[in-house]
Amino acid sequence: MPTTGLPVVAVLAEQEPPVVERLAGAARVLRVGERDLAGALAQADVLLVWDFLTGALPAAWPEHGGPRWVHTASAGVDRLLFSPLRESDTLVTNSRGVFERPIAEYVAGLVLAMAKDLPGTLERQRTREWRHRVTESVAGTRAVVVGGGPVGRAVARLLGALGLRVELVSRTARDGDPEFGRVHGFGDLAALLPAADWVVCAAPLTGQTADMFDASAFARMKSGARFVNVGRGPLVVEEDLLDALRTGALGGAALDVFRQEPLPADSPLWDAPGMLVSPHMSGDTRSWLDDLADVFLGNFERWVAGRPLLNIVDKELGYVPVAGRPGAAPRTEEGTP
C-alpha cells in the first residue's frame, strides 16, 4: 500500500481504458505508451499492464527495482515473468475471473460447429449449393481438456453439460475432485489421447507446457479427432499440427491463439484443411473491458486498505494456484491461460 499521498499508478495503454477515469481522486495516474514506460516505472507504485500483449516491459524495467505491484489485464502472465521481475519483491496479479465462462462457451461453440459442419453449411450457402449431409452427435463422445485451472474446469463443465465424457488433465494428478473425481496429471496425457474425440488445450504457458502438442502428441490422437487451443500459442508446434491436418490424421482443429499474433496473412494455417482460425477472441465479450477494470479496481481498493490482494501469481509456477486468493497458496493446480 502507499506510504504517503496518493499512490502513483502507471497504466500502460496506447488508448485510454475505462479504468483511468474511475481512478480519478484515488490515485495519480500516468497513462503511458511503450516509449514512455521506463520513465513512468521509475516513479510508479503500481503498474497496470492494460496492453497485455506488449513486449516492452523487460527493457523498461528499472535496474534497482520497479513498482511494488504489477497487474495485467489478462489471465496469462508469461510475458511478465522476465528474470528481474520474477526475482524481485514485486507482487504480480492477473485478471482471473473474467474469461472463464466466455472461453468455455466459445469452446463449446467450436465443438458444435465442427460436429455439425457449420463451416460447410456456410460455404454451401455462399455458393447456393443445396446438398444434404449427415452430421455428428457430440453426446457420448470423449473429450480430454488439458489445463486444470478455472478456464479448463469451466470448459470441462460445459462440455460435460453437452453430454461429452470429459477427462481433465492438470499439472498434478489427484483423486476426489468434487466435480470431476479423478484429475489426471500431465504424465497421463499420452495414455488419454488415443481414446479422445476432442482434445482441448487450456493450459498456461510454462516451461513444462511449451511445445506439449507436437508431432508425437498428434500421432497418438485417434484418426479424425479434433484439436482446440485456447491456451497459449507456444503450447502447440504449429508445423506439426499442419502436417497432421494435411495428411488427414486429424479431422479438424480450431486455434484462437498463435505463436505470432496477429497471424501473418501468408501463414499456411489460414488455409489448412479443417482449420478454424480466430484472432485471440475466445474470452472477449461486449463487457470485457469494464469487467477487466472491475477486477483491477477491486484489487486496488484492497491494496490501498492494506488488505491481501486477490489473484496473486506464483512467479515460480507462472500462474495463480487454485487456492491462491488471497495470498500464497498450496501448489495444487494451474491457473488460467
LUMVOSE-802417 format. One record per residue (C-alpha): z, y, x; residue number from 1. Coordinates in nm, 3 decimals. Layout:
(pt (Z; Y; X); NUM),
...
This chain:
(pt (0.000; 0.000; 0.000); 1),
(pt (-0.047; 0.362; 0.119); 2),
(pt (0.238; 0.531; 0.303); 3),
(pt (0.184; 0.898; 0.211); 4),
(pt (-0.051; 1.092; -0.015); 5),
(pt (-0.350; 0.949; -0.194); 6),
(pt (-0.500; 0.638; -0.037); 7),
(pt (-0.846; 0.668; 0.110); 8),
(pt (-1.091; 0.423; -0.047); 9),
(pt (-1.430; 0.385; 0.119); 10),
(pt (-1.693; 0.250; -0.122); 11),
(pt (-1.999; 0.102; 0.044); 12),
(pt (-2.271; 0.168; -0.212); 13),
(pt (-2.608; 0.337; -0.191); 14),
(pt (-2.578; 0.440; -0.557); 15),
(pt (-2.255; 0.545; -0.723); 16),
(pt (-2.092; 0.250; -0.903); 17),
(pt (-1.873; 0.286; -1.215); 18),
(pt (-1.560; 0.229; -1.011); 19),
(pt (-1.586; 0.566; -0.834); 20),
(pt (-1.528; 0.779; -1.143); 21),
(pt (-1.241; 0.556; -1.253); 22),
(pt (-1.063; 0.609; -0.920); 23),
(pt (-1.050; 0.986; -0.972); 24),
(pt (-0.698; 1.117; -0.924); 25),
(pt (-0.572; 0.786; -0.787); 26),
(pt (-0.749; 0.788; -0.451); 27),
(pt (-0.960; 0.995; -0.219); 28),
(pt (-1.294; 0.823; -0.247); 29),
(pt (-1.555; 0.816; 0.027); 30),
(pt (-1.881; 0.678; -0.107); 31),
(pt (-2.093; 0.589; 0.192); 32),
(pt (-2.412; 0.410; 0.282); 33),
(pt (-2.464; 0.183; 0.578); 34),
(pt (-2.537; 0.474; 0.815); 35),
(pt (-2.206; 0.645; 0.738); 36),
(pt (-1.995; 0.332; 0.725); 37),
(pt (-1.844; 0.344; 1.074); 38),
(pt (-1.701; 0.692; 1.026); 39),
(pt (-1.555; 0.602; 0.689); 40),
(pt (-1.389; 0.287; 0.819); 41),
(pt (-1.202; 0.485; 1.081); 42),
(pt (-1.009; 0.673; 0.811); 43),
(pt (-1.007; 0.437; 0.513); 44),
(pt (-0.704; 0.248; 0.384); 45),
(pt (-0.926; 0.033; 0.163); 46),
(pt (-1.290; -0.072; 0.179); 47),
(pt (-1.472; -0.172; -0.137); 48),
(pt (-1.794; -0.353; -0.044); 49),
(pt (-1.991; -0.282; -0.358); 50),
(pt (-2.328; -0.351; -0.193); 51),
(pt (-2.217; -0.703; -0.113); 52),
(pt (-2.546; -0.814; 0.045); 53),
(pt (-2.501; -0.567; 0.329); 54),
(pt (-2.508; -0.687; 0.686); 55),
(pt (-2.381; -0.356; 0.828); 56),
(pt (-2.009; -0.426; 0.840); 57),
(pt (-1.976; -0.615; 1.174); 58),
(pt (-2.141; -0.339; 1.377); 59),
(pt (-1.945; -0.064; 1.198); 60),
(pt (-1.603; -0.226; 1.220); 61),
(pt (-1.361; -0.015; 1.433); 62),
(pt (-1.273; -0.158; 1.771); 63),
(pt (-0.899; -0.111; 1.715); 64),
(pt (-0.875; -0.233; 1.356); 65),
(pt (-1.007; -0.116; 1.025); 66),
(pt (-0.881; -0.075; 0.668); 67),
(pt (-0.578; -0.275; 0.562); 68),
(pt (-0.762; -0.425; 0.267); 69),
(pt (-1.129; -0.516; 0.212); 70),
(pt (-1.252; -0.613; -0.133); 71),
(pt (-1.602; -0.741; -0.209); 72),
(pt (-1.781; -0.711; -0.543); 73),
(pt (-1.890; -1.073; -0.513); 74),
(pt (-1.739; -1.419; -0.513); 75),
(pt (-1.887; -1.526; -0.177); 76),
(pt (-1.733; -1.377; 0.135); 77),
(pt (-1.939; -1.539; 0.411); 78),
(pt (-2.093; -1.203; 0.508); 79),
(pt (-1.746; -1.054; 0.561); 80),
(pt (-1.589; -1.317; 0.781); 81),
(pt (-1.712; -1.197; 1.119); 82),
(pt (-1.468; -1.254; 1.405); 83),
(pt (-1.291; -0.913; 1.432); 84),
(pt (-1.220; -0.905; 1.059); 85),
(pt (-1.125; -1.271; 1.045); 86),
(pt (-0.881; -1.226; 1.332); 87),
(pt (-0.730; -0.901; 1.201); 88),
(pt (-0.437; -0.848; 0.965); 89),
(pt (-0.672; -0.702; 0.704); 90),
(pt (-0.646; -0.865; 0.364); 91),
(pt (-0.975; -0.977; 0.210); 92),
(pt (-1.013; -1.024; -0.165); 93),
(pt (-1.310; -1.118; -0.379); 94),
(pt (-1.426; -1.082; -0.740); 95),
(pt (-1.337; -1.428; -0.856); 96),
(pt (-1.318; -1.448; -1.235); 97),
(pt (-1.634; -1.251; -1.316); 98),
(pt (-1.908; -1.505; -1.254); 99),
(pt (-1.780; -1.849; -1.352); 100),
(pt (-1.880; -1.872; -1.718); 101),
(pt (-2.214; -1.687; -1.680); 102),
(pt (-2.318; -1.915; -1.393); 103),
(pt (-2.217; -2.222; -1.590); 104),
(pt (-2.427; -2.104; -1.884); 105),
(pt (-2.719; -2.040; -1.652); 106),
(pt (-2.697; -2.387; -1.501); 107),
(pt (-2.678; -2.542; -1.847); 108),
(pt (-2.988; -2.342; -1.940); 109),
(pt (-3.172; -2.468; -1.633); 110),
(pt (-3.080; -2.829; -1.705); 111),
(pt (-3.201; -2.799; -2.063); 112),
(pt (-3.517; -2.612; -1.958); 113),
(pt (-3.614; -2.888; -1.715); 114),
(pt (-3.523; -3.172; -1.951); 115),
(pt (-3.717; -3.014; -2.238); 116),
(pt (-4.006; -2.894; -2.016); 117),
(pt (-3.976; -2.534; -2.131); 118),
(pt (-4.184; -2.414; -1.832); 119),
(pt (-4.466; -2.644; -1.950); 120),
(pt (-4.435; -2.517; -2.305); 121),
(pt (-4.457; -2.156; -2.193); 122),
(pt (-4.757; -2.229; -1.973); 123),
(pt (-4.940; -2.403; -2.255); 124),
(pt (-4.859; -2.117; -2.488); 125),
(pt (-5.008; -1.878; -2.233); 126),
(pt (-5.332; -2.079; -2.228); 127),
(pt (-5.320; -2.152; -2.605); 128),
(pt (-5.322; -2.525; -2.545); 129),
(pt (-5.179; -2.740; -2.824); 130),
(pt (-5.056; -3.058; -2.654); 131),
(pt (-4.777; -3.270; -2.791); 132),
(pt (-4.534; -3.415; -2.538); 133),
(pt (-4.207; -3.602; -2.546); 134),
(pt (-3.905; -3.469; -2.355); 135),
(pt (-3.571; -3.597; -2.236); 136),
(pt (-3.221; -3.601; -2.380); 137),
(pt (-2.951; -3.482; -2.141); 138),
(pt (-2.671; -3.665; -2.321); 139),
(pt (-2.566; -3.968; -2.125); 140),
(pt (-2.735; -3.862; -1.802); 141),
(pt (-2.530; -3.830; -1.485); 142),
(pt (-2.460; -3.504; -1.302); 143),
(pt (-2.294; -3.450; -0.965); 144),
(pt (-2.151; -3.100; -0.929); 145),
(pt (-2.072; -3.005; -0.570); 146),
(pt (-1.805; -2.737; -0.546); 147),
(pt (-1.461; -2.782; -0.696); 148),
(pt (-1.371; -2.414; -0.731); 149),
(pt (-1.383; -2.213; -1.054); 150),
(pt (-1.764; -2.194; -1.066); 151),
(pt (-1.813; -2.565; -1.006); 152),
(pt (-1.543; -2.652; -1.257); 153),
(pt (-1.697; -2.423; -1.520); 154),
(pt (-2.038; -2.584; -1.460); 155),
(pt (-1.893; -2.934; -1.485); 156),
(pt (-1.703; -2.843; -1.801); 157),
(pt (-2.009; -2.705; -1.979); 158),
(pt (-2.237; -2.989; -1.872); 159),
(pt (-1.976; -3.230; -2.000); 160),
(pt (-1.982; -3.050; -2.334); 161),
(pt (-2.357; -3.121; -2.349); 162),
(pt (-2.284; -3.490; -2.315); 163),
(pt (-2.356; -3.539; -1.946); 164),
(pt (-2.135; -3.770; -1.743); 165),
(pt (-2.012; -3.544; -1.465); 166),
(pt (-1.871; -3.624; -1.122); 167),
(pt (-1.704; -3.327; -0.949); 168),
(pt (-1.711; -3.307; -0.568); 169),
(pt (-1.471; -3.081; -0.381); 170),
(pt (-1.352; -3.028; -0.026); 171),
(pt (-1.058; -3.262; -0.079); 172),
(pt (-1.054; -3.581; -0.284); 173),
(pt (-0.771; -3.624; -0.534); 174),
(pt (-0.674; -3.815; -0.844); 175),
(pt (-0.504; -3.694; -1.159); 176),
(pt (-0.705; -3.377; -1.214); 177),
(pt (-0.613; -3.259; -1.567); 178),
(pt (-0.977; -3.209; -1.666); 179),
(pt (-1.184; -3.443; -1.454); 180),
(pt (-0.945; -3.717; -1.348); 181),
(pt (-1.091; -3.819; -1.014); 182),
(pt (-1.226; -3.536; -0.800); 183),
(pt (-1.434; -3.667; -0.511); 184),
(pt (-1.429; -3.534; -0.156); 185),
(pt (-1.737; -3.425; 0.036); 186),
(pt (-1.728; -3.760; 0.213); 187),
(pt (-1.806; -3.932; -0.118); 188),
(pt (-2.123; -3.731; -0.183); 189),
(pt (-2.366; -3.967; -0.012); 190),
(pt (-2.249; -4.256; -0.231); 191),
(pt (-2.272; -4.049; -0.550); 192),
(pt (-2.624; -3.912; -0.502); 193),
(pt (-2.826; -4.230; -0.575); 194),
(pt (-2.699; -4.250; -0.935); 195),
(pt (-2.730; -3.879; -1.019); 196),
(pt (-2.995; -3.747; -1.254); 197),
(pt (-2.883; -3.390; -1.181); 198),
(pt (-2.727; -3.251; -0.864); 199),
(pt (-2.580; -2.903; -0.890); 200),
(pt (-2.465; -2.718; -0.579); 201),
(pt (-2.196; -2.456; -0.647); 202),
(pt (-2.008; -2.472; -0.318); 203),
(pt (-1.908; -2.182; -0.091); 204),
(pt (-2.081; -2.138; 0.243); 205),
(pt (-1.857; -2.263; 0.523); 206),
(pt (-1.907; -2.449; 0.848); 207),
(pt (-1.859; -2.772; 0.655); 208),
(pt (-2.114; -2.698; 0.382); 209),
(pt (-2.400; -2.528; 0.571); 210),
(pt (-2.721; -2.736; 0.551); 211),
(pt (-2.542; -3.004; 0.349); 212),
(pt (-2.854; -3.061; 0.137); 213),
(pt (-3.111; -3.173; 0.392); 214),
(pt (-3.375; -3.444; 0.413); 215),
(pt (-3.107; -3.711; 0.433); 216),
(pt (-2.937; -3.592; 0.115); 217),
(pt (-3.263; -3.560; -0.078); 218),
(pt (-3.369; -3.907; 0.036); 219),
(pt (-3.052; -4.052; -0.119); 220),
(pt (-3.125; -3.899; -0.459); 221),
(pt (-3.299; -4.116; -0.715); 222),
(pt (-3.669; -4.070; -0.784); 223),
(pt (-3.717; -3.799; -1.045); 224),
(pt (-3.371; -3.643; -1.004); 225),
(pt (-3.341; -3.265; -1.030); 226),
(pt (-3.157; -3.032; -0.794); 227),
(pt (-2.999; -2.692; -0.874); 228),
(pt (-2.846; -2.448; -0.626); 229),
(pt (-2.632; -2.157; -0.748); 230),
(pt (-2.406; -2.160; -0.440); 231),
(pt (-2.550; -2.008; -0.124); 232),
(pt (-2.899; -2.028; 0.022); 233),
(pt (-2.796; -2.174; 0.359); 234),
(pt (-2.644; -2.477; 0.186); 235),
(pt (-3.000; -2.608; 0.149); 236),
(pt (-3.260; -2.686; 0.414); 237),
(pt (-3.546; -2.536; 0.218); 238),
(pt (-3.822; -2.709; 0.416); 239),
(pt (-3.667; -3.046; 0.333); 240),
(pt (-3.643; -2.956; -0.035); 241),
(pt (-4.010; -2.855; -0.031); 242),
(pt (-4.106; -3.191; 0.119); 243),
(pt (-3.907; -3.377; -0.148); 244),
(pt (-4.083; -3.182; -0.424); 245),
(pt (-4.430; -3.213; -0.276); 246),
(pt (-4.402; -3.588; -0.231); 247),
(pt (-4.267; -3.632; -0.582); 248),
(pt (-3.937; -3.773; -0.458); 249),
(pt (-3.757; -3.516; -0.674); 250),
(pt (-3.851; -3.441; -1.032); 251),
(pt (-3.778; -3.071; -1.000); 252),
(pt (-3.549; -2.805; -0.860); 253),
(pt (-3.409; -2.466; -0.950); 254),
(pt (-3.290; -2.219; -0.688); 255),
(pt (-3.107; -1.897; -0.763); 256),
(pt (-3.008; -1.833; -0.400); 257),
(pt (-3.212; -1.842; -0.082); 258),
(pt (-3.177; -1.817; 0.293); 259),
(pt (-3.375; -1.494; 0.287); 260),
(pt (-3.331; -1.256; -0.004); 261),
(pt (-3.539; -1.113; -0.155); 262),
(pt (-3.754; -1.425; -0.130); 263),
(pt (-4.074; -1.321; 0.052); 264),
(pt (-4.387; -1.313; -0.160); 265),
(pt (-4.556; -1.559; 0.076); 266),
(pt (-4.275; -1.817; 0.060); 267),
(pt (-4.405; -2.162; -0.038); 268),
(pt (-4.103; -2.201; -0.265); 269),
(pt (-4.274; -1.985; -0.529); 270),
(pt (-4.548; -2.245; -0.579); 271),
(pt (-4.359; -2.566; -0.511); 272),
(pt (-4.420; -2.830; -0.780); 273),
(pt (-4.140; -2.845; -1.034); 274),
(pt (-3.965; -2.541; -0.889); 275),
(pt (-3.786; -2.270; -1.090); 276),
(pt (-3.712; -1.956; -0.886); 277),
(pt (-3.470; -1.685; -0.999); 278),
(pt (-3.361; -1.377; -0.799); 279),
(pt (-2.988; -1.439; -0.744); 280),
(pt (-2.905; -1.350; -1.103); 281),
(pt (-2.725; -1.653; -1.243); 282),
(pt (-2.390; -1.475; -1.272); 283),
(pt (-2.514; -1.130; -1.371); 284),
(pt (-2.470; -1.034; -1.736); 285),
(pt (-2.509; -0.696; -1.902); 286),
(pt (-2.141; -0.616; -1.846); 287),
(pt (-2.115; -0.743; -1.490); 288),
(pt (-2.084; -0.406; -1.313); 289),
(pt (-1.800; -0.296; -1.539); 290),
(pt (-1.640; -0.639; -1.500); 291),
(pt (-1.655; -0.606; -1.122); 292),
(pt (-1.498; -0.261; -1.144); 293),
(pt (-1.218; -0.401; -1.362); 294),
(pt (-1.134; -0.667; -1.103); 295),
(pt (-1.109; -0.415; -0.820); 296),
(pt (-0.916; -0.156; -1.020); 297),
(pt (-0.665; -0.415; -1.136); 298),
(pt (-0.604; -0.517; -0.777); 299),
(pt (-0.594; -0.153; -0.666); 300),
(pt (-0.310; -0.086; -0.911); 301),
(pt (-0.122; -0.380; -0.766); 302),
(pt (-0.183; -0.257; -0.412); 303),
(pt (-0.056; 0.095; -0.487); 304),
(pt (0.253; -0.052; -0.653); 305),
(pt (0.319; -0.278; -0.354); 306),
(pt (0.264; -0.596; -0.557); 307),
(pt (0.082; -0.904; -0.419); 308),
(pt (-0.295; -0.891; -0.458); 309),
(pt (-0.498; -1.140; -0.658); 310),
(pt (-0.793; -1.339; -0.518); 311),
(pt (-0.678; -1.330; -0.158); 312),
(pt (-0.931; -1.509; 0.061); 313),
(pt (-0.810; -1.758; 0.317); 314),
(pt (-1.008; -1.625; 0.611); 315),
(pt (-0.997; -1.958; 0.792); 316),
(pt (-1.130; -2.156; 0.497); 317),
(pt (-1.373; -1.889; 0.377); 318),
(pt (-1.271; -1.885; 0.010); 319),
(pt (-0.982; -1.831; -0.230); 320),
(pt (-0.778; -2.151; -0.259); 321),
(pt (-0.729; -2.255; -0.619); 322),
(pt (-0.362; -2.169; -0.633); 323),
(pt (-0.415; -1.863; -0.419); 324),
(pt (-0.338; -1.590; -0.668); 325),
(pt (-0.135; -1.406; -0.581); 326),
(pt (-0.087; -1.451; -0.210); 327),
(pt (-0.131; -1.752; 0.013); 328),
(pt (-0.174; -2.095; -0.134); 329),
(pt (-0.192; -2.466; -0.063); 330),
(pt (-0.536; -2.561; 0.060); 331),
(pt (-0.638; -2.793; -0.217); 332),
(pt (-0.971; -2.676; -0.344); 333),
(pt (-1.252; -2.443; -0.258); 334),
(pt (-1.310; -2.110; -0.423); 335),
(pt (-1.622; -1.977; -0.583); 336),
(pt (-1.952; -1.934; -0.402); 337),
